[in-house]
Amino acid sequence: MLIIMNANELRQKFFEFFRSREHEIVASASMVVKNDPTLMFTNAGMNQFKDIFLGNQAPGITRVANSQKCLRVSGKHNDLEEVGHDTYHHTMFEMLGNWSFGDYFKKEAIEWAWDFLTKELQIPENRLYTTIFEGNEGEKVPKDSESLGYWKQCFRNPEGRILEFPKKDNFWEMGETGPCGPCSEIHVDLRDDAERKKVPGNQLVNKGNPLVIEIWNLVFIQYNRKADGTLELLPSRHVDTGMGFERLCMVVQGKKSNYDTDIFQSTISEISSITGKEYGKNEKWDIAMRVIADHLRAVSFSVADGLLPSNNKAGYVIRRILRRAVRYGCNNLEIQTPFIYRLVPALVRNMGGNFPELKVAEDHISRVIHEEETAFLKTLDKGNRILDRRIEELKKEKKDVLEGSIAFELYDTYGFPVDLTQLILRENEMKLDLDGFEQAMKGQKDRSREDASVEAGDWKVIREREKTVFTGYDSTEDNVMISRYRKVKVKGREVVQLVFDRTPFYAESGGQVGDMGLITDGAETIVITDTLKENNLIIHIAEKLPADPKVMFRAVVDKEKRDLTENNHSATHLLHYALRKVLGDSVEQKGSLVTPERLRFDFSHFTKLSKEEISGVESIVNSLIRKNIKRNVSDEVPFAEAKKMGAMALFGEKYGDRVRVVGFGDSVELCGGTHVASTGSIGMLKIISESAVASGIRRIEAVTASGAEEYLNNIINSAEEIAALLNLKSTSGIVENVGKLVNENSALRKTVEKYRSQSATWIRKNFEQNIVQLNGFRLIRGIAEADSTEILKAIASQLRGTSDDLVLVTGASVEGRASLLVMVCDRLVSDKKINAVTLLKSIAGKIEGSGGGQPFLAIAGGKNPGGLQEALDEAEAILRKF
């Protein structure tokens, strides 16, 4: 009989089962991936063991089990649009897994999976089905008869219980190249007995039935796929299993939806309480509550792992997920104010025991979500107004199709989701030109793909080496041998990636940029332009491959750049310490960038720093620098001991059992980077800016050593020049005199602005006397008597607010140079596809210039004022074709 357990009990049951079979239970890796350019998020349990599968790292343990938090919202694993509408798709989910690194293989993996499900959990055998790989003649890969044999030993009656499927279902691959192998899935039939009698479950496996679903996938990694597509057997075979925890809870708790399990019900109950809408009474409400409960987990775990919503890469994915939740709250639950942040405590109560990072970051998560909700609600309001206006225009024109370009602009510029656009259109008995939207999306993706395109060949192995030994803490030179290399095309440019047996080059990590330098064998010198860390490999970027890659080389780091980088890196530690002294212990590092030229330090704080606070931070740091405190480094310190030492850990980072501790007096941090021998080398620190970069995150940029010296000298020189202009004998009277000048300048600026506004009005009225009627719109053109492009902008601003059918093309000769301006009203951008930037570029050659802007306004400058009239004539000729 099925044993019913809550989620926490079930997770522990899994751990205990595999612990009794000599598996070590390891913590989940961060859901936000670092040091792997191929992934933004952990999307499978195997991600944290990728280096072992790739052969870059020897397994310290051969048997492991864990529960890995995963996120799938992009690429081929994109379930986002199904989330909330069905019973089992999620963005963030837990993956239970057991692993063998060159230890046991198919027999044990299959037997243990069967025992856990049928004996430990008492899932009836007659509800289970398994699948195996049917083989592929084209790739010369045989059927997985070995797994078939073991499954036959599990079932008392295997007839109709073991099914064969092709590559797309039962052959797992890490990517286009790399480790791969057949897999064997376990499916469960949750239908009622009556339904099971009508249609056998084996006819519904892999058919999309929400109650006949896969719960466990056993992957047998035994091949390596090369760049040419061929397969070769791996020297060591591995087992990688993954079981969907939410689905398993559904099975064990006797539910027919993941959302009906205790994993989600506490959050859904809280949503119901806040909104006053009961779950289970209205399908529209239910979908919204499921979406919000799911998305809350994805966003909260991501923020807990150090990610913030943004407009770039992983940050944009999280922002998109949160906005989707807000949207469902607005549309389905009629909540027009921020409320999702209020659900965080319920999530932490439910999952914080197994994922302590949630508890630690609870307040931070709530604040981030609250600010994002507030901002997006304003965006939704703006997008709604734009869409409503266009819908009214379409109705007047007796049209019922919204242009794809408008939907894309709403999506791309305002973050307005296309499915919301379609929903609003349906309510108005209209539809979207989806092909036009997808074409615009494709253009954007193609441009992004070109910007990020990387083609990598196979590694050429010269000598086997488990891991590169980093010697750069002690020296900036060393004798090295190339252990492997490959050629890589980045944006069409070919470079070579080199891996050494040992290296003094520091690989970009923890905010510190990678080292540059050279390697030489005496006869040939190869420049190293960068050093990166990919998975667990230290990779050196070179412009070309050495003539003989098998000889020994002398590796030499660019010491000047390394020294300057170390100054800035050590200064970030002192800065962190000083910020906590001035602002309090709530300050936590949220990221950094350390280059030879400058440092950038992001930290948690919700208000702008005052001048006094900035001065206080600088004072503490520079005092520590003058004390010339010696660096204290402790390598291979147990993590728990490092915490007792007071070492600060970077928020969102995953640390191993043993860590490196770097200290300068009372400043003690976990850090793998390189540092100065003593603080005096830093010279001094000067903060050059302090700003907000995200919700609750501030950023300080600063310079040290020669950079600080140059910065201060520039300020002093500027002050002396100002003093000379004011006829002052010293710089001491600058502030008083500049204050008077500022007041005088402010009055003068108002006079100038009034003059320019009056000039723009006068010129505009003259232009309007010669309006050209074109095909469905009007053109205003003319050369202005203006002494500034600001007057041209003022003309455009005045005209843009008066009509929706105007194009303005104007120019002026300003101080011997030509200025051109093109303004297009919004409706013409969308309806007529008239683009100000495109038109400007078509005519800018007449003034021997160039420029840019936005679809509705673009400006160019050139050195040939004599070509202005010709440019205006050309513009009219182009516009007559619309």
Buried (B, 14 or more C-beta within 10 A) or exposed (E): EEEEBEBBEBBBBBBEBBBEBEBBBBBBBBBBBBBBEBBBBBBBBBBBBBBBBBBBBEBEEBBBBBBBBBBBBBEEEEBBEEBBEBBBBBBBBBBBBBBBBBBBBBEBBBBBBBBBBBEBBEBEEEBBBBBBBBBBEEEEBEBBEBBBBBBEEBBEEEEEBBBBBEBEBBBBBBEEBBBBBBBBBBBBBBBEEEBBEEEEBBEBBBEEBBBBBBBBBBBBBBBBBBBEEEBEEBEBBBBBBBBBBBBBBBBBBEBBBBBBBBBBBBBBBBBBEBBEBEBEEBEEBBBBBBBBBBBBBBBBBBBBBBBBBBEEEBBBBBBBBBBBBBBBBBBBBEBEEBBBBBBBBBBBBBBBEBBEBBEBBBEBBBBBBBBBBBBBBEBBEBBBEBBEEBBEBBEEEEEEEBBBBBBBBBBEBBBBBBEBBBEBBEEBEBEBBBEBBBEBBEEEEEEEEEEEEEEBBBBEEBEEBEBBEBBBBEEBBBBBBBBBBBBBEEEEEEBBBBBBBBBBBBBBBBBBBBBBBBBBBEEEEBBBEBBBBBBBBBBBBBEEBBEEBEEEBBBBBBEEBBBBBBBBBBBBBBBBBBBBBBBEEEBBBBBBBBBBBBBBBBBBBEEEBEEEBBEBBBEBBBEBBEEEBEBEEBEEBEBEEBBEEEBBBBBBBBBEEEBBBBBBBEBBBBBBBBBBEBBBBBBBBBBEEBEEBBBBBBBBBBBBBEBBBEBEEEEEEEBBEBBEEBEBEEBEEBEEBBEEBEEEEEEEEEEBEEEBBEBBEBBBEEBBEEEBEBEEBBBBBBBBEBBBBBBBBBBBBBBBEEEBEBBBBBBBBBEEBBBBBBBBBBBBBBBBEBBBBBBBBBBBBBBBBEBEBEBBBBBBBBEBBEBBBBBBBBBBEBBEEB
